Amino acid sequence: MSLATTASNNLIIGQDFLTWLWFRSEQDRGQWRTQDGAPFGLTFEGRVMVQSGEGESLETAVCSGPGAKLHEARTGLVRGKKVQQAKLRLEEDGHEWRAAVKAEDFSLGGFKTPKVEFRLEEGQDPDGPFLEKMYLLERALSFFDLLFVQFMKLRFSNGWSEELRAMRRWLTRT
C-alpha cells in the first residue's frame, strides 16, 4: 500500500469519525460513558470545517455558531462535504477540556485543559502541579481513545449500515 493510499484511508476514517462524533453527541445529548460506566460529556463547540473536492476544485466552508446545530455545516454534509476539523468540548466532574480535532491526522490544536494552580503552598510537592497537568492531558486523551475504539468497532461491524441510515436521517432533518 502506498503512502498516498494510507493517507487517503486515514482521512476518510477521520472524516467518518468526526461526523459520527457529531451525530452521536447530538443524539445522546453529549453524554458518554467510560468502560467502567463513569459519565463524561463530549459536544461540538460551535465551529466545524467541511470540505469537498480535491486540488483546484477543493471547496472549504468554516461554520461557526452557538451550540452544535451549525445548520450550514450540516447542509454541506448533505451535499457531500466531509468534516475536516471540529472544535470539541469534553467535560467530567466539573473539569472542562477544549480542542480542535483534524480529520486528516487526528491532531489536537488549541488543546486546553482545566486550570491547574501552579502556586505552591509551603510543604507541597513541587512536582504536584506538573503531574496534575499531565494527568489531565492523559485523561482527555483516554476519552478520545475510548471514543475512537467504539467508532472503529462499529465502523467495521454489521451495525455500521444501520448507523449510516440513522446519520442520514439526522442530516436530512436539518
N, C-alpha and C positions, 0 to 999 in steps of 0.2 A: 504494500500500500504506500502510495507516495505521500510526501509531507503535505501537499496541497489537498489531497483527499482527506487526510486526517484532520486538517484544519477545517475543511468544509463540514465534515461529520461533527466535529466539536461545536461549530457554530450552530448547526441545526439542533443538536441536543440542547445547547444553551438557550436558544430561542424557544424551543418547546418547554424547557424547564421554567423559564421566566413567565411564559404565557400560562402554564399550568399553575404556578405560584399565585399569579394574579387571580385566575379563576377560582382556585381553592380558597384563597384568602377572602374573596368576596362571598363565596358560597358558605363558608364556615365562619364568617364574621371575624376573620383574622385569628381564630382560636385554633391552636395546635397542641399536641401533647408529645412529650418525650417518650422514649420506650418504656420508662418506668411510670408513666402516667402523669408526670408533672406538667402543668399547663404553661404555655408561653404564647405570646402573640407575634404575628408577622403580618404586616399590612403594607400596601403600597403607599408611599408618602407623597403622592401628588406630582410626580414627574416621571414620564415614560418616553423613551425614544423608540420609534418604529421605523423600519426601512423596508424597501423593496427594490428589486433590480440589482444590476451589477455594473461596474465600470462607469462609463459615461451616462448610463441610464439609471444610476443609483438615485433614489428618492428617499429623503430623510425627513421625518417630522418629529419635533420635540414638543410634547404636550405637557402642560403644567396646569394644575388646578387643585382645588381643595378635595381632600379625600381620595378615594380610589376610583371614582366614576370615570373621569378622563374620557368623555364621550368621543372626542376626535381620535384619540389613540385606538379606542375600541373599533371605531368605524374603519380606521386604517387596517386593523386586523381582519375585519370582514372583507376588505378589498384586497387582501393578500399580503399586506405588510407583515413583518415579523418584529417581535420585541427584541431590540438590540441592547437596551440598557434600562434599568429601573431603579428608582430610589426607594429603599425599603426601610421600615422601622421594625425593630424587634423589641419585645417587652417581656420581662419576667420579674415578678416580685418587686415591682416599683422601679426596676432598673430599665434603662432605655438605651438602645444602640441604633445608629443610623449608618447606612452605607448605600452607595450606588453600585449596582452589580452589572457587569458587562457580560453579554451572552457569549462573545467570542472566546473569552479565556477565563471566565468566572472571577475576574479580578474585582477587588473591592476598592472603590475610590471614595474619598471623603469619609472614611470609616471613623465614627465617633462612638466611644464607649461611655458608660456612665462616669460621672466625675469621681475622681479619686483625690482625697485630701493628702497633699504631699507635705504639709506642715507637721513636723514631728513633735510629740509631747515628750517630756523627759522620761527616759526608760523604755521608749518604744524602739522596736527593731527598725533600723534604718532601711532595711530591705523590704519592709512591710508594704509601703505604697507601691513599689515596683512590682512586687509579687501579686498584689491585688489587681493591678492593671493587667498583668499577664493573665491572671485568672479570668478577668472579664473578657479579654480578647478570645481566649480559648473557649469560654462559654458560648459566645456568639458564633464562633466557627463551628462548634459542635451542633448548634441548631441548623446551620446551613448544611452540614454533613448529613444530619438526620433527614432533612427535607429532600436532599438530593438522592439519598438512598431510597426513600419512599417513592420518589418520582421514577427512578430507574427501574425499581421492581414493577411498578405499574406500567411503565412505558414498554417493557418487554414481556408483558403478560397478556393473556387473552382479554383482560379487562380494559385495555387501552382503547379499543374500538368504542366501547360504551362511554368512556371518559371523553373521547373526542366528540361524540354526539352531544354530550352534556355541555361541553365547551362551546360547540356551535350554537346550541340553544341560548346559552349565556350571551354570546356575542350578538345574536340577532334580536334580542330583546332590548337593545340599546335605545 
